[in-house]
Amino acid sequence: MKLAELFDNDKGDAHQFDEMTKHAHHATELLKALASESRLMILCLLVEGEKSVGQLNKKMNRAQSSVSQELARLRRQKLVKGRRDGKTVYYSIESEEAKRIIAVLHEIYCKS
């Protein structure tokens, strides 16, 4: 069934619409996290592989405190996870949903 059919009263499947409604809050929270240019760029960089705050800071040309704050929000939402190696924490994407959305955004906006 196509997404548009869910909204057509003659063809809509109530169960599928209920499932979509049940997951709408989670989807909204994910999209809110991606609604920041800084957080979006962090996730784009982490798609390439794990990186430390310092590596992200250097690539993004942002203050380390700013990058750390954005990473903290992404961690709270379970979109990224950290791995400690001595004094350095390396971050990677934890959320498969976030990886998939970043891939779609890359396909739409970054492919020439």
Gaussian input, Z-matrix of N, CA and C with variables (Angstrom, degrees):
# hf/3-21g

backbone

0 1
 N
 C     1     B1
 C     2     B2     1     A1
 N     3     B3     2     A2     1     D1
 C     4     B4     3     A3     2     D2
 C     5     B5     4     A4     3     D3
 N     6     B6     5     A5     4     D4
 C     7     B7     6     A6     5     D5
 C     8     B8     7     A7     6     D6
 N     9     B9     8     A8     7     D7
 C    10    B10     9     A9     8     D8
 C    11    B11    10    A10     9     D9
 N    12    B12    11    A11    10    D10
 C    13    B13    12    A12    11    D11
 C    14    B14    13    A13    12    D12
 N    15    B15    14    A14    13    D13
 C    16    B16    15    A15    14    D14
 C    17    B17    16    A16    15    D15
 N    18    B18    17    A17    16    D16
 C    19    B19    18    A18    17    D17
 C    20    B20    19    A19    18    D18
 N    21    B21    20    A20    19    D19
 C    22    B22    21    A21    20    D20
 C    23    B23    22    A22    21    D21
 N    24    B24    23    A23    22    D22
 C    25    B25    24    A24    23    D23
 C    26    B26    25    A25    24    D24
 N    27    B27    26    A26    25    D25
 C    28    B28    27    A27    26    D26
 C    29    B29    28    A28    27    D27
 N    30    B30    29    A29    28    D28
 C    31    B31    30    A30    29    D29
 C    32    B32    31    A31    30    D30
 N    33    B33    32    A32    31    D31
 C    34    B34    33    A33    32    D32
 C    35    B35    34    A34    33    D33
 N    36    B36    35    A35    34    D34
 C    37    B37    36    A36    35    D35
 C    38    B38    37    A37    36    D36
 N    39    B39    38    A38    37    D37
 C    40    B40    39    A39    38    D38
 C    41    B41    40    A40    39    D39
 N    42    B42    41    A41    40    D40
 C    43    B43    42    A42    41    D41
 C    44    B44    43    A43    42    D42
 N    45    B45    44    A44    43    D43
 C    46    B46    45    A45    44    D44
 C    47    B47    46    A46    45    D45
 N    48    B48    47    A47    46    D46
 C    49    B49    48    A48    47    D47
 C    50    B50    49    A49    48    D48
 N    51    B51    50    A50    49    D49
 C    52    B52    51    A51    50    D50
 C    53    B53    52    A52    51    D51
 N    54    B54    53    A53    52    D52
 C    55    B55    54    A54    53    D53
 C    56    B56    55    A55    54    D54
 N    57    B57    56    A56    55    D55
 C    58    B58    57    A57    56    D56
 C    59    B59    58    A58    57    D57
 N    60    B60    59    A59    58    D58
 C    61    B61    60    A60    59    D59
 C    62    B62    61    A61    60    D60
 N    63    B63    62    A62    61    D61
 C    64    B64    63    A63    62    D62
 C    65    B65    64    A64    63    D63
 N    66    B66    65    A65    64    D64
 C    67    B67    66    A66    65    D65
 C    68    B68    67    A67    66    D66
 N    69    B69    68    A68    67    D67
 C    70    B70    69    A69    68    D68
 C    71    B71    70    A70    69    D69
 N    72    B72    71    A71    70    D70
 C    73    B73    72    A72    71    D71
 C    74    B74    73    A73    72    D72
 N    75    B75    74    A74    73    D73
 C    76    B76    75    A75    74    D74
 C    77    B77    76    A76    75    D75
 N    78    B78    77    A77    76    D76
 C    79    B79    78    A78    77    D77
 C    80    B80    79    A79    78    D78
 N    81    B81    80    A80    79    D79
 C    82    B82    81    A81    80    D80
 C    83    B83    82    A82    81    D81
 N    84    B84    83    A83    82    D82
 C    85    B85    84    A84    83    D83
 C    86    B86    85    A85    84    D84
 N    87    B87    86    A86    85    D85
 C    88    B88    87    A87    86    D86
 C    89    B89    88    A88    87    D87
 N    90    B90    89    A89    88    D88
 C    91    B91    90    A90    89    D89
 C    92    B92    91    A91    90    D90
 N    93    B93    92    A92    91    D91
 C    94    B94    93    A93    92    D92
 C    95    B95    94    A94    93    D93
 N    96    B96    95    A95    94    D94
 C    97    B97    96    A96    95    D95
 C    98    B98    97    A97    96    D96
 N    99    B99    98    A98    97    D97
 C   100   B100    99    A99    98    D98
 C   101   B101   100   A100    99    D99
 N   102   B102   101   A101   100   D100
 C   103   B103   102   A102   101   D101
 C   104   B104   103   A103   102   D102
 N   105   B105   104   A104   103   D103
 C   106   B106   105   A105   104   D104
 C   107   B107   106   A106   105   D105
 N   108   B108   107   A107   106   D106
 C   109   B109   108   A108   107   D107
 C   110   B110   109   A109   108   D108
 N   111   B111   110   A110   109   D109
 C   112   B112   111   A111   110   D110
 C   113   B113   112   A112   111   D111
 N   114   B114   113   A113   112   D112
 C   115   B115   114   A114   113   D113
 C   116   B116   115   A115   114   D114
 N   117   B117   116   A116   115   D115
 C   118   B118   117   A117   116   D116
 C   119   B119   118   A118   117   D117
 N   120   B120   119   A119   118   D118
 C   121   B121   120   A120   119   D119
 C   122   B122   121   A121   120   D120
 N   123   B123   122   A122   121   D121
 C   124   B124   123   A123   122   D122
 C   125   B125   124   A124   123   D123
 N   126   B126   125   A125   124   D124
 C   127   B127   126   A126   125   D125
 C   128   B128   127   A127   126   D126
 N   129   B129   128   A128   127   D127
 C   130   B130   129   A129   128   D128
 C   131   B131   130   A130   129   D129
 N   132   B132   131   A131   130   D130
 C   133   B133   132   A132   131   D131
 C   134   B134   133   A133   132   D132
 N   135   B135   134   A134   133   D133
 C   136   B136   135   A135   134   D134
 C   137   B137   136   A136   135   D135
 N   138   B138   137   A137   136   D136
 C   139   B139   138   A138   137   D137
 C   140   B140   139   A139   138   D138
 N   141   B141   140   A140   139   D139
 C   142   B142   141   A141   140   D140
 C   143   B143   142   A142   141   D141
 N   144   B144   143   A143   142   D142
 C   145   B145   144   A144   143   D143
 C   146   B146   145   A145   144   D144
 N   147   B147   146   A146   145   D145
 C   148   B148   147   A147   146   D146
 C   149   B149   148   A148   147   D147
 N   150   B150   149   A149   148   D148
 C   151   B151   150   A150   149   D149
 C   152   B152   151   A151   150   D150
 N   153   B153   152   A152   151   D151
 C   154   B154   153   A153   152   D152
 C   155   B155   154   A154   153   D153
 N   156   B156   155   A155   154   D154
 C   157   B157   156   A156   155   D155
 C   158   B158   157   A157   156   D156
 N   159   B159   158   A158   157   D157
 C   160   B160   159   A159   158   D158
 C   161   B161   160   A160   159   D159
 N   162   B162   161   A161   160   D160
 C   163   B163   162   A162   161   D161
 C   164   B164   163   A163   162   D162
 N   165   B165   164   A164   163   D163
 C   166   B166   165   A165   164   D164
 C   167   B167   166   A166   165   D165
 N   168   B168   167   A167   166   D166
 C   169   B169   168   A168   167   D167
 C   170   B170   169   A169   168   D168
 N   171   B171   170   A170   169   D169
 C   172   B172   171   A171   170   D170
 C   173   B173   172   A172   171   D171
 N   174   B174   173   A173   172   D172
 C   175   B175   174   A174   173   D173
 C   176   B176   175   A175   174   D174
 N   177   B177   176   A176   175   D175
 C   178   B178   177   A177   176   D176
 C   179   B179   178   A178   177   D177
 N   180   B180   179   A179   178   D178
 C   181   B181   180   A180   179   D179
 C   182   B182   181   A181   180   D180
 N   183   B183   182   A182   181   D181
 C   184   B184   183   A183   182   D182
 C   185   B185   184   A184   183   D183
 N   186   B186   185   A185   184   D184
 C   187   B187   186   A186   185   D185
 C   188   B188   187   A187   186   D186
 N   189   B189   188   A188   187   D187
 C   190   B190   189   A189   188   D188
 C   191   B191   190   A190   189   D189
 N   192   B192   191   A191   190   D190
 C   193   B193   192   A192   191   D191
 C   194   B194   193   A193   192   D192
 N   195   B195   194   A194   193   D193
 C   196   B196   195   A195   194   D194
 C   197   B197   196   A196   195   D195
 N   198   B198   197   A197   196   D196
 C   199   B199   198   A198   197   D197
 C   200   B200   199   A199   198   D198
 N   201   B201   200   A200   199   D199
 C   202   B202   201   A201   200   D200
 C   203   B203   202   A202   201   D201
 N   204   B204   203   A203   202   D202
 C   205   B205   204   A204   203   D203
 C   206   B206   205   A205   204   D204
 N   207   B207   206   A206   205   D205
 C   208   B208   207   A207   206   D206
 C   209   B209   208   A208   207   D207
 N   210   B210   209   A209   208   D208
 C   211   B211   210   A210   209   D209
 C   212   B212   211   A211   210   D210
 N   213   B213   212   A212   211   D211
 C   214   B214   213   A213   212   D212
 C   215   B215   214   A214   213   D213
 N   216   B216   215   A215   214   D214
 C   217   B217   216   A216   215   D215
 C   218   B218   217   A217   216   D216
 N   219   B219   218   A218   217   D217
 C   220   B220   219   A219   218   D218
 C   221   B221   220   A220   219   D219
 N   222   B222   221   A221   220   D220
 C   223   B223   222   A222   221   D221
 C   224   B224   223   A223   222   D222
 N   225   B225   224   A224   223   D223
 C   226   B226   225   A225   224   D224
 C   227   B227   226   A226   225   D225
 N   228   B228   227   A227   226   D226
 C   229   B229   228   A228   227   D227
 C   230   B230   229   A229   228   D228
 N   231   B231   230   A230   229   D229
 C   232   B232   231   A231   230   D230
 C   233   B233   232   A232   231   D231
 N   234   B234   233   A233   232   D232
 C   235   B235   234   A234   233   D233
 C   236   B236   235   A235   234   D234
 N   237   B237   236   A236   235   D235
 C   238   B238   237   A237   236   D236
 C   239   B239   238   A238   237   D237
 N   240   B240   239   A239   238   D238
 C   241   B241   240   A240   239   D239
 C   242   B242   241   A241   240   D240
 N   243   B243   242   A242   241   D241
 C   244   B244   243   A243   242   D242
 C   245   B245   244   A244   243   D243
 N   246   B246   245   A245   244   D244
 C   247   B247   246   A246   245   D245
 C   248   B248   247   A247   246   D246
 N   249   B249   248   A248   247   D247
 C   250   B250   249   A249   248   D248
 C   251   B251   250   A250   249   D249
 N   252   B252   251   A251   250   D250
 C   253   B253   252   A252   251   D251
 C   254   B254   253   A253   252   D252
 N   255   B255   254   A254   253   D253
 C   256   B256   255   A255   254   D254
 C   257   B257   256   A256   255   D255
 N   258   B258   257   A257   256   D256
 C   259   B259   258   A258   257   D257
 C   260   B260   259   A259   258   D258
 N   261   B261   260   A260   259   D259
 C   262   B262   261   A261   260   D260
 C   263   B263   262   A262   261   D261
 N   264   B264   263   A263   262   D262
 C   265   B265   264   A264   263   D263
 C   266   B266   265   A265   264   D264
 N   267   B267   266   A266   265   D265
 C   268   B268   267   A267   266   D266
 C   269   B269   268   A268   267   D267
 N   270   B270   269   A269   268   D268
 C   271   B271   270   A270   269   D269
 C   272   B272   271   A271   270   D270
 N   273   B273   272   A272   271   D271
 C   274   B274   273   A273   272   D272
 C   275   B275   274   A274   273   D273
 N   276   B276   275   A275   274   D274
 C   277   B277   276   A276   275   D275
 C   278   B278   277   A277   276   D276
 N   279   B279   278   A278   277   D277
 C   280   B280   279   A279   278   D278
 C   281   B281   280   A280   279   D279
 N   282   B282   281   A281   280   D280
 C   283   B283   282   A282   281   D281
 C   284   B284   283   A283   282   D282
 N   285   B285   284   A284   283   D283
 C   286   B286   285   A285   284   D284
 C   287   B287   286   A286   285   D285
 N   288   B288   287   A287   286   D286
 C   289   B289   288   A288   287   D287
 C   290   B290   289   A289   288   D288
 N   291   B291   290   A290   289   D289
 C   292   B292   291   A291   290   D290
 C   293   B293   292   A292   291   D291
 N   294   B294   293   A293   292   D292
 C   295   B295   294   A294   293   D293
 C   296   B296   295   A295   294   D294
 N   297   B297   296   A296   295   D295
 C   298   B298   297   A297   296   D296
 C   299   B299   298   A298   297   D297
 N   300   B300   299   A299   298   D298
 C   301   B301   300   A300   299   D299
 C   302   B302   301   A301   300   D300
 N   303   B303   302   A302   301   D301
 C   304   B304   303   A303   302   D302
 C   305   B305   304   A304   303   D303
 N   306   B306   305   A305   304   D304
 C   307   B307   306   A306   305   D305
 C   308   B308   307   A307   306   D306
 N   309   B309   308   A308   307   D307
 C   310   B310   309   A309   308   D308
 C   311   B311   310   A310   309   D309
 N   312   B312   311   A311   310   D310
 C   313   B313   312   A312   311   D311
 C   314   B314   313   A313   312   D312
 N   315   B315   314   A314   313   D313
 C   316   B316   315   A315   314   D314
 C   317   B317   316   A316   315   D315
 N   318   B318   317   A317   316   D316
 C   319   B319   318   A318   317   D317
 C   320   B320   319   A319   318   D318
 N   321   B321   320   A320   319   D319
 C   322   B322   321   A321   320   D320
 C   323   B323   322   A322   321   D321
 N   324   B324   323   A323   322   D322
 C   325   B325   324   A324   323   D323
 C   326   B326   325   A325   324   D324
 N   327   B327   326   A326   325   D325
 C   328   B328   327   A327   326   D326
 C   329   B329   328   A328   327   D327
 N   330   B330   329   A329   328   D328
 C   331   B331   330   A330   329   D329
 C   332   B332   331   A331   330   D330
 N   333   B333   332   A332   331   D331
 C   334   B334   333   A333   332   D332
 C   335   B335   334   A334   333   D333

   B1=1.4432
   B2=1.5239
   B3=1.3133
   B4=1.4528
   B5=1.5192
   B6=1.3374
   B7=1.4589
   B8=1.5211
   B9=1.3218
   B10=1.4684
   B11=1.5247
   B12=1.3266
   B13=1.4613
   B14=1.5317
   B15=1.3422
   B16=1.4650
   B17=1.5234
   B18=1.3104
   B19=1.4610
   B20=1.5224
   B21=1.3189
   B22=1.4614
   B23=1.5248
   B24=1.3201
   B25=1.4682
   B26=1.5157
   B27=1.3218
   B28=1.4579
   B29=1.5253
   B30=1.3287
   B31=1.4624
   B32=1.5220
   B33=1.3305
   B34=1.4592
   B35=1.5175
   B36=1.3092
   B37=1.4535
   B38=1.5251
   B39=1.3271
   B40=1.4653
   B41=1.5218
   B42=1.3283
   B43=1.4645
   B44=1.5250
   B45=1.3288
   B46=1.4630
   B47=1.5214
   B48=1.3218
   B49=1.4596
   B50=1.5255
   B51=1.3273
   B52=1.4653
   B53=1.5270
   B54=1.3229
   B55=1.4660
   B56=1.5221
   B57=1.3222
   B58=1.4529
   B59=1.5298
   B60=1.3061
   B61=1.4631
   B62=1.5236
   B63=1.3233
   B64=1.4615
   B65=1.5342
   B66=1.3147
   B67=1.4637
   B68=1.5267
   B69=1.3211
   B70=1.4658
   B71=1.5289
   B72=1.3343
   B73=1.4688
   B74=1.5275
   B75=1.3188
   B76=1.4657
   B77=1.5297
   B78=1.3181
   B79=1.4654
   B80=1.5243
   B81=1.3247
   B82=1.4618
   B83=1.5229
   B84=1.3249
   B85=1.4673
   B86=1.5299
   B87=1.3167
   B88=1.4613
   B89=1.5261
   B90=1.3173
   B91=1.4639
   B92=1.5260
   B93=1.3311
   B94=1.4678
   B95=1.5271
   B96=1.3240
   B97=1.4646
   B98=1.5219
   B99=1.3191
   B100=1.4619
   B101=1.5253
   B102=1.3332
   B103=1.4639
   B104=1.5278
   B105=1.2971
   B106=1.4625
   B107=1.5242
   B108=1.3328
   B109=1.4640
   B110=1.5259
   B111=1.3253
   B112=1.4700
   B113=1.5237
   B114=1.3298
   B115=1.4710
   B116=1.5235
   B117=1.3142
   B118=1.4622
   B119=1.5287
   B120=1.3315
   B121=1.4642
   B122=1.5296
   B123=1.3270
   B124=1.4682
   B125=1.5227
   B126=1.3185
   B127=1.4672
   B128=1.5241
   B129=1.3333
   B130=1.4689
   B131=1.5282
   B132=1.3269
   B133=1.4627
   B134=1.5255
   B135=1.3171
   B136=1.4650
   B137=1.5221
   B138=1.3268
   B139=1.4671
   B140=1.5296
   B141=1.3398
   B142=1.4687
   B143=1.5274
   B144=1.3310
   B145=1.4578
   B146=1.5147
   B147=1.3342
   B148=1.4570
   B149=1.5252
   B150=1.3342
   B151=1.4581
   B152=1.5281
   B153=1.3270
   B154=1.4647
   B155=1.5263
   B156=1.3324
   B157=1.4665
   B158=1.5272
   B159=1.3232
   B160=1.4642
   B161=1.5234
   B162=1.3341
   B163=1.4660
   B164=1.5276
   B165=1.3222
   B166=1.4647
   B167=1.5234
   B168=1.3218
   B169=1.4582
   B170=1.5262
   B171=1.3216
   B172=1.4639
   B173=1.5310
   B174=1.3270
   B175=1.4728
   B176=1.5222
   B177=1.3371
   B178=1.4625
   B179=1.5255
   B180=1.3338
   B181=1.4618
   B182=1.5369
   B183=1.3270
   B184=1.4718
   B185=1.5258
   B186=1.3076
   B187=1.4648
   B188=1.5267
   B189=1.3278
   B190=1.4555
   B191=1.5237
   B192=1.3300
   B193=1.4694
   B194=1.5274
   B195=1.3205
   B196=1.4678
   B197=1.5270
   B198=1.3281
   B199=1.4682
   B200=1.5256
   B201=1.3304
   B202=1.4699
   B203=1.5248
   B204=1.3368
   B205=1.4668
   B206=1.5245
   B207=1.3273
   B208=1.4647
   B209=1.5294
   B210=1.3318
   B211=1.4653
   B212=1.5266
   B213=1.3221
   B214=1.4698
   B215=1.5266
   B216=1.3195
   B217=1.4698
   B218=1.5279
   B219=1.3314
   B220=1.4658
   B221=1.5314
   B222=1.3283
   B223=1.4754
   B224=1.5229
   B225=1.3315
   B226=1.4753
   B227=1.5226
   B228=1.3135
   B229=1.4610
   B230=1.5319
   B231=1.3292
   B232=1.4651
   B233=1.5304
   B234=1.3357
   B235=1.4648
   B236=1.5175
   B237=1.3434
   B238=1.4602
   B239=1.5252
   B240=1.3224
   B241=1.4678
   B242=1.5233
   B243=1.3261
   B244=1.4525
   B245=1.5162
   B246=1.3381
   B247=1.4677
   B248=1.5220
   B249=1.3246
   B250=1.4630
   B251=1.5264
   B252=1.3432
   B253=1.4633
   B254=1.5267
   B255=1.3236
   B256=1.4638
   B257=1.5189
   B258=1.3377
   B259=1.4630
   B260=1.5246
   B261=1.3093
   B262=1.4636
   B263=1.5202
   B264=1.3387
   B265=1.4599
   B266=1.5215
   B267=1.3209
   B268=1.4626
   B269=1.5233
   B270=1.3144
   B271=1.4625
   B272=1.5156
   B273=1.3290
   B274=1.4669
   B275=1.5258
   B276=1.3138
   B277=1.4646
   B278=1.5197
   B279=1.3189
   B280=1.4672
   B281=1.5281
   B282=1.3127
   B283=1.4616
   B284=1.5294
   B285=1.3271
   B286=1.4724
   B287=1.5243
   B288=1.3414
   B289=1.4687
   B290=1.5241
   B291=1.3341
   B292=1.4666
   B293=1.5243
   B294=1.3374
   B295=1.4715
   B296=1.5219
   B297=1.3149
   B298=1.4661
   B299=1.5231
   B300=1.3305
   B301=1.4664
   B302=1.5240
   B303=1.3229
   B304=1.4687
   B305=1.5242
   B306=1.3311
   B307=1.4698
   B308=1.5281
   B309=1.3314
   B310=1.4712
   B311=1.5266
   B312=1.3334
   B313=1.4621
   B314=1.5267
   B315=1.3286
   B316=1.4683
   B317=1.5245
   B318=1.3168
   B319=1.4674
   B320=1.5335
   B321=1.3190
   B322=1.4670
   B323=1.5285
   B324=1.3299
   B325=1.4600
   B326=1.5245
   B327=1.3214
   B328=1.4665
   B329=1.5197
   B330=1.3073
   B331=1.4673
   B332=1.5187
   B333=1.3047
   B334=1.4775
   B335=1.5072
   A1=108.78
   A2=115.84
   A3=121.52
   A4=109.54
   A5=115.21
   A6=120.72
   A7=111.51
   A8=118.12
   A9=121.19
   A10=111.42
   A11=118.08
   A12=121.51
   A13=112.34
   A14=117.02
   A15=119.71
   A16=111.65
   A17=116.07
   A18=120.64
   A19=112.36
   A20=117.05
   A21=122.25
   A22=106.93
   A23=117.60
   A24=121.60
   A25=113.12
   A26=118.44
   A27=120.75
   A28=112.11
   A29=117.79
   A30=120.98
   A31=113.04
   A32=117.43
   A33=120.87
   A34=113.21
   A35=115.53
   A36=122.10
   A37=107.14
   A38=116.86
   A39=121.77
   A40=111.65
   A41=117.70
   A42=120.38
   A43=110.68
   A44=116.92
   A45=119.46
   A46=110.97
   A47=117.02
   A48=120.01
   A49=110.32
   A50=117.66
   A51=121.28
   A52=110.90
   A53=117.00
   A54=121.11
   A55=110.32
   A56=116.30
   A57=120.72
   A58=110.26
   A59=117.12
   A60=121.98
   A61=110.81
   A62=116.42
   A63=121.85
   A64=111.26
   A65=117.24
   A66=121.55
   A67=113.22
   A68=117.60
   A69=121.09
   A70=111.99
   A71=118.13
   A72=120.50
   A73=110.36
   A74=116.87
   A75=120.91
   A76=110.30
   A77=116.61
   A78=120.87
   A79=110.81
   A80=116.69
   A81=121.01
   A82=110.92
   A83=117.23
   A84=120.84
   A85=110.93
   A86=117.10
   A87=120.79
   A88=110.48
   A89=117.02
   A90=120.59
   A91=111.75
   A92=117.91
   A93=120.72
   A94=110.22
   A95=116.62
   A96=120.46
   A97=110.90
   A98=116.99
   A99=121.32
   A100=112.37
   A101=117.40
   A102=121.63
   A103=113.24
   A104=117.66
   A105=122.81
   A106=108.06
   A107=116.26
   A108=119.71
   A109=111.16
   A110=117.12
   A111=120.35
   A112=111.64
   A113=116.73
   A114=119.27
   A115=111.06
   A116=116.70
   A117=120.07
   A118=110.54
   A119=116.95
   A120=119.95
   A121=111.67
   A122=117.45
   A123=120.02
   A124=109.47
   A125=117.28
   A126=120.49
   A127=111.05
   A128=117.39
   A129=120.05
   A130=110.79
   A131=116.81
   A132=120.29
   A133=111.58
   A134=117.25
   A135=120.24
   A136=112.60
   A137=117.90
   A138=119.84
   A139=109.34
   A140=116.61
   A141=121.70
   A142=111.79
   A143=117.63
   A144=122.13
   A145=110.13
   A146=116.48
   A147=119.71
   A148=111.27
   A149=114.07
   A150=121.25
   A151=109.08
   A152=115.18
   A153=120.84
   A154=109.07
   A155=115.97
   A156=120.57
   A157=109.25
   A158=116.72
   A159=120.78
   A160=112.39
   A161=116.75
   A162=120.26
   A163=111.00
   A164=116.57
   A165=120.35
   A166=110.13
   A167=116.36
   A168=122.32
   A169=110.57
   A170=116.54
   A171=121.25
   A172=111.05
   A173=117.15
   A174=120.77
   A175=111.96
   A176=116.46
   A177=120.71
   A178=112.88
   A179=117.12
   A180=121.81
   A181=111.01
   A182=115.18
   A183=122.49
   A184=108.69
   A185=116.02
   A186=120.73
   A187=109.17
   A188=116.02
   A189=120.26
   A190=111.46
   A191=117.33
   A192=119.85
   A193=110.76
   A194=116.94
   A195=121.32
   A196=110.71
   A197=116.29
   A198=120.81
   A199=109.63
   A200=117.02
   A201=120.89
   A202=111.68
   A203=117.07
   A204=120.48
   A205=111.19
   A206=116.48
   A207=119.84
   A208=110.50
   A209=117.04
   A210=120.61
   A211=110.86
   A212=117.10
   A213=120.57
   A214=110.34
   A215=116.83
   A216=119.38
   A217=110.32
   A218=116.88
   A219=120.09
   A220=110.94
   A221=117.06
   A222=121.06
   A223=110.82
   A224=116.67
   A225=120.29
   A226=111.15
   A227=116.22
   A228=120.50
   A229=111.94
   A230=115.98
   A231=122.88
   A232=112.50
   A233=115.38
   A234=120.08
   A235=110.82
   A236=116.78
   A237=121.14
   A238=108.68
   A239=114.88
   A240=120.70
   A241=107.79
   A242=115.65
   A243=121.24
   A244=111.58
   A245=114.77
   A246=122.14
   A247=106.84
   A248=115.90
   A249=120.23
   A250=110.15
   A251=114.54
   A252=122.23
   A253=106.17
   A254=116.37
   A255=120.30
   A256=109.35
   A257=116.13
   A258=120.40
   A259=112.39
   A260=117.34
   A261=121.18
   A262=110.60
   A263=115.55
   A264=121.37
   A265=107.49
   A266=115.63
   A267=121.75
   A268=108.20
   A269=115.53
   A270=121.52
   A271=110.50
   A272=114.64
   A273=121.57
   A274=107.97
   A275=115.91
   A276=120.01
   A277=108.83
   A278=115.70
   A279=122.04
   A280=111.37
   A281=117.14
   A282=122.64
   A283=112.10
   A284=115.50
   A285=119.75
   A286=110.97
   A287=116.11
   A288=119.72
   A289=110.21
   A290=116.57
   A291=120.51
   A292=110.47
   A293=117.50
   A294=120.49
   A295=111.07
   A296=116.07
   A297=120.01
   A298=111.37
   A299=116.50
   A300=119.21
   A301=110.67
   A302=117.90
   A303=121.06
   A304=109.68
   A305=117.49
   A306=120.69
   A307=111.09
   A308=117.01
   A309=120.66
   A310=110.15
   A311=117.17
   A312=120.16
   A313=110.95
   A314=116.56
   A315=120.56
   A316=110.24
   A317=116.16
   A318=121.15
   A319=110.84
   A320=117.26
   A321=121.24
   A322=111.91
   A323=117.98
   A324=121.22
   A325=115.84
   A326=118.64
   A327=119.54
   A328=114.52
   A329=118.40
   A330=120.29
   A331=108.86
   A332=115.84
   A333=119.61
   A334=111.36
   D1=135.90
   D2=178.62
   D3=-82.09
   D4=152.78
   D5=-178.23
   D6=-55.86
   D7=-41.88
   D8=-178.69
   D9=-60.74
   D10=-31.06
   D11=-178.99
   D12=-67.73
   D13=-23.45
   D14=178.40
   D15=-64.10
   D16=-25.22
   D17=-177.18
   D18=-99.14
   D19=0.63
   D20=177.17
   D21=-94.62
   D22=112.54
   D23=-175.08
   D24=-56.76
   D25=-30.67
   D26=-178.54
   D27=-75.08
   D28=-29.87
   D29=-174.65
   D30=-112.54
   D31=-11.59
   D32=-172.59
   D33=-63.50
   D34=142.87
   D35=176.38
   D36=-105.44
   D37=113.11
   D38=-174.36
   D39=-58.85
   D40=-37.75
   D41=-179.09
   D42=-62.90
   D43=-45.96
   D44=-179.88
   D45=-64.67
   D46=-39.59
   D47=178.14
   D48=-64.50
   D49=-40.33
   D50=177.43
   D51=-61.74
   D52=-40.64
   D53=177.76
   D54=-62.32
   D55=-44.29
   D56=179.48
   D57=-62.31
   D58=-42.75
   D59=179.28
   D60=-62.81
   D61=-40.61
   D62=-179.16
   D63=-60.79
   D64=-34.04
   D65=-176.58
   D66=-95.85
   D67=-1.18
   D68=-176.22
   D69=-61.26
   D70=-39.00
   D71=-179.43
   D72=-62.98
   D73=-46.29
   D74=179.39
   D75=-60.73
   D76=-44.19
   D77=179.29
   D78=-62.86
   D79=-40.94
   D80=179.60
   D81=-63.59
   D82=-42.16
   D83=178.75
   D84=-63.53
   D85=-40.73
   D86=177.93
   D87=-63.42
   D88=-45.26
   D89=-179.68
   D90=-65.89
   D91=-34.53
   D92=175.76
   D93=-62.61
   D94=-41.20
   D95=179.32
   D96=-63.76
   D97=-34.63
   D98=-179.73
   D99=-82.07
   D100=-7.66
   D101=-175.37
   D102=-78.84
   D103=6.46
   D104=175.92
   D105=-110.35
   D106=129.91
   D107=179.54
   D108=-57.96
   D109=-41.36
   D110=-179.63
   D111=-63.25
   D112=-47.95
   D113=-179.42
   D114=-66.10
   D115=-38.42
   D116=177.72
   D117=-61.85
   D118=-44.63
   D119=-179.84
   D120=-66.82
   D121=-36.17
   D122=175.75
   D123=-59.62
   D124=-47.70
   D125=-179.82
   D126=-64.17
   D127=-38.87
   D128=177.40
   D129=-60.92
   D130=-42.31
   D131=178.95
   D132=-68.66
   D133=-35.33
   D134=-178.90
   D135=-74.81
   D136=-18.49
   D137=175.02
   D138=-61.30
   D139=-31.18
   D140=179.85
   D141=-70.94
   D142=-18.58
   D143=-178.14
   D144=139.77
   D145=171.25
   D146=-175.20
   D147=-66.05
   D148=148.06
   D149=-179.27
   D150=-144.78
   D151=152.44
   D152=175.43
   D153=-84.41
   D154=167.44
   D155=176.44
   D156=-58.46
   D157=-42.44
   D158=179.79
   D159=-60.42
   D160=-42.08
   D161=178.33
   D162=-65.38
   D163=-42.48
   D164=178.23
   D165=-64.45
   D166=-43.95
   D167=179.47
   D168=-56.95
   D169=-46.17
   D170=-178.08
   D171=-64.19
   D172=-44.90
   D173=-179.17
   D174=-67.30
   D175=-36.48
   D176=-175.37
   D177=-90.06
   D178=-14.03
   D179=-177.69
   D180=55.97
   D181=46.38
   D182=179.10
   D183=-121.54
   D184=159.61
   D185=176.01
   D186=-63.24
   D187=141.76
   D188=-178.07
   D189=-59.94
   D190=-36.29
   D191=179.52
   D192=-64.11
   D193=-37.07
   D194=178.87
   D195=-65.63
   D196=-45.54
   D197=178.92
   D198=-63.37
   D199=-41.80
   D200=179.52
   D201=-62.35
   D202=-40.78
   D203=178.37
   D204=-63.45
   D205=-42.40
   D206=179.58
   D207=-66.25
   D208=-40.13
   D209=177.33
   D210=-63.28
   D211=-37.91
   D212=178.71
   D213=-61.44
   D214=-42.88
   D215=178.53
   D216=-64.85
   D217=-43.45
   D218=179.43
   D219=-63.88
   D220=-35.15
   D221=176.99
   D222=-66.82
   D223=-44.75
   D224=179.58
   D225=-58.97
   D226=-33.54
   D227=-179.73
   D228=-89.38
   D229=6.12
   D230=177.53
   D231=59.63
   D232=33.65
   D233=175.99
   D234=-91.68
   D235=-29.48
   D236=175.95
   D237=-128.94
   D238=160.96
   D239=175.54
   D240=-134.42
   D241=156.45
   D242=-179.83
   D243=-112.80
   D244=149.29
   D245=175.82
   D246=-130.17
   D247=119.36
   D248=-177.34
   D249=-85.17
   D250=135.04
   D251=173.67
   D252=-133.56
   D253=95.98
   D254=-173.48
   D255=68.28
   D256=-124.42
   D257=179.27
   D258=-89.99
   D259=-7.45
   D260=-175.41
   D261=-99.55
   D262=136.85
   D263=174.31
   D264=-107.63
   D265=126.94
   D266=177.38
   D267=-103.52
   D268=133.06
   D269=-177.18
   D270=-107.12
   D271=147.31
   D272=174.97
   D273=-144.65
   D274=164.27
   D275=179.62
   D276=-76.71
   D277=129.79
   D278=178.76
   D279=-97.26
   D280=-31.45
   D281=-172.45
   D282=-88.86
   D283=119.87
   D284=175.80
   D285=-64.36
   D286=-35.37
   D287=178.57
   D288=-61.55
   D289=-43.59
   D290=179.21
   D291=-62.74
   D292=-42.21
   D293=178.11
   D294=-59.03
   D295=-43.06
   D296=-178.30
   D297=-67.07
   D298=-41.73
   D299=179.57
   D300=-66.97
   D301=-40.84
   D302=177.50
   D303=-61.14
   D304=-40.40
   D305=178.21
   D306=-62.15
   D307=-42.01
   D308=178.67
   D309=-65.74
   D310=-44.80
   D311=178.45
   D312=-61.04
   D313=-39.83
   D314=177.56
   D315=-62.31
   D316=-44.14
   D317=179.46
   D318=-60.69
   D319=-41.59
   D320=-177.28
   D321=-75.26
   D322=-45.45
   D323=-168.54
   D324=-104.09
   D325=-19.85
   D326=-171.47
   D327=-112.25
   D328=-12.33
   D329=179.68
   D330=-84.64
   D331=132.67
   D332=179.10
   D333=-92.62

